[in-house]
Amino acid sequence: MVRFQLLQPHDLVDALAMLAEYHGRARILAGGQSLLVLLKHRQVTPEYLINIKGLSGLAYIKNGDGLRIGALTVHRDIERSPLIKTTCPMLAELEQLAGSTQVRNWGTIGGNLCDAVPDTDPPAALVALGASVRLASARGERVLPLERFITGHRQTALGPDEMLVEIQVPELPPHTGGAYHKESVRLTDPPIIGVAAVVTLDDLRGEIRASHIVLQAVAPTPIRATGAEARLSAEKATEGLIEEAAAIAAREASATMDAQGGDALTRGLKQQLVKVVTRQVVTEAIRRARQWRRGV
């Protein structure tokens, strides 16, 4: 384990001042489940750790021009939140799969996103939902789409003096449904692949007005299956159409994995899983969109 000095800020302003003072030499410590492993293996070597776990002002779930989730909100609270179950049930459902109960009781959603590893559950669903992140520093704040925040394996758009403070999920349009599913060795293991889909239907014509399909664990970052989304656009939702879109998503995943190299057998298995799971989650998202009722 590398040697470091542990700092305990009193509030967010104090924490941001510390990041500014120790520019590039400090790391934020929230849950620490990933960071402590990186420290042990000397993959990161900060001089200072700023422990923000006790900053209660960053742990919340509330409505406010959409859904607002504080960065220190633990996975278990997202899983059990009545507000999230009502407004965004796919988030509550996927959190049941995000590790053991002990992990979900300690790990934070902000820490998960900042860790930026491919084999995790929340990012794909949040990207499909059009989520953004609010970043703060002593210089001010900025809001960035989550799709642009995670830039690579363990890489984000965070500046050395910035901290993720909030996840923002826009209010979903009427007649919208979402679903997430992963394939893993055990239910709560990291995904071999994961797929999230959010679909909005035209209430009058029953056509697919918009769709977001996001693939997880097939690339260093969550990727949009834009070809599959385009195939679904302005079409009646039929089994044949969904099958075509799933096949396109599998080809998009394959192209991404081919660029990374690696074992051909593993890539082929993942491609088939993407096709099967995409068909499953798009079908479920459409079913939920058809059952949409205002205020439910």
C-alpha positions, 0 to 999 in steps of 0.5 A: 500500500502506498503512503498517503495523508488522509484529509477529512473535509467539513463540507463540499466547499472544504473538499473542493478547496482541498482538491484545488490546493493539492492540484493533481496530488489528491484523490477523492475517497468515497466508498473506497471499494475500488480505490483501495485495490488500486492503492494496494497494487500501486496503480494510483499513487496520490499523496492525499486522500480526501475522505468525503464519505461523511458529507451527508449533503451529497447523499439524496434522491429527489425530483427537480426538473427530472430525477436528481441523485447525489453522488454519495447515494449508495446503490442500496438506497437507489434500489429501494427508493420509492421515487425511483421505482415510480419514475425510473424502475429500470434503475431500481431493478438493475441495482438489485444486480449490482454486487452483494447487499454488503457492496450495495450498502457501502458503494456509491453511485458517484464512485461507480461512475468515476471508477469507469470500468466496463464491467459494471451495471449502472452506466449503460442504463444511465446513458440510455436514460440520457443522464448527465453529471454535475461536476464541481470545483472551486472554480465553479460547476459544469454539467456534462452528458454521461455519454461524454463523461466516461472516456475510456477504461478508468478514464473520465472527463474529470479535471484534477480539481473537480468532483462529481457531485450529482447525477441528473436524469431527465424526465422521461416522455409519455409512453416511454419504457426502459429495461436492462439485462445482463449476462453474468456467471452469477446474478450479482457478478459483473456483466459479461455483457449488459444491454439497456434500452429505453423506447418511446412510442407514438401514442396515436400511431403506435410507432417507435418515436425514439429509442436508445440502446446502450451496450456495456462490457463490449468496449472500454466505455458504454456504447450506443448501438446507433444502427439498431436505434435507427432501424427501430425509428418510425416503425411499428414494433414487430418481432421481426423488426426487433430481431433485425435491430438486435442483429444490427446491435450484435454487429456493432458490438462485434466491430467494437470488439474486433478493434480491441482484439483479444480472443476470437471465441470470447468475442463471438460469444459476446456477439451472440449474447448481445443479440439475444439480450438486445432482443429481450430488453427492447421487447420489454421496453416496448411492453412497458411503453405500451403500458405507460400511464401518467403518474405511474 
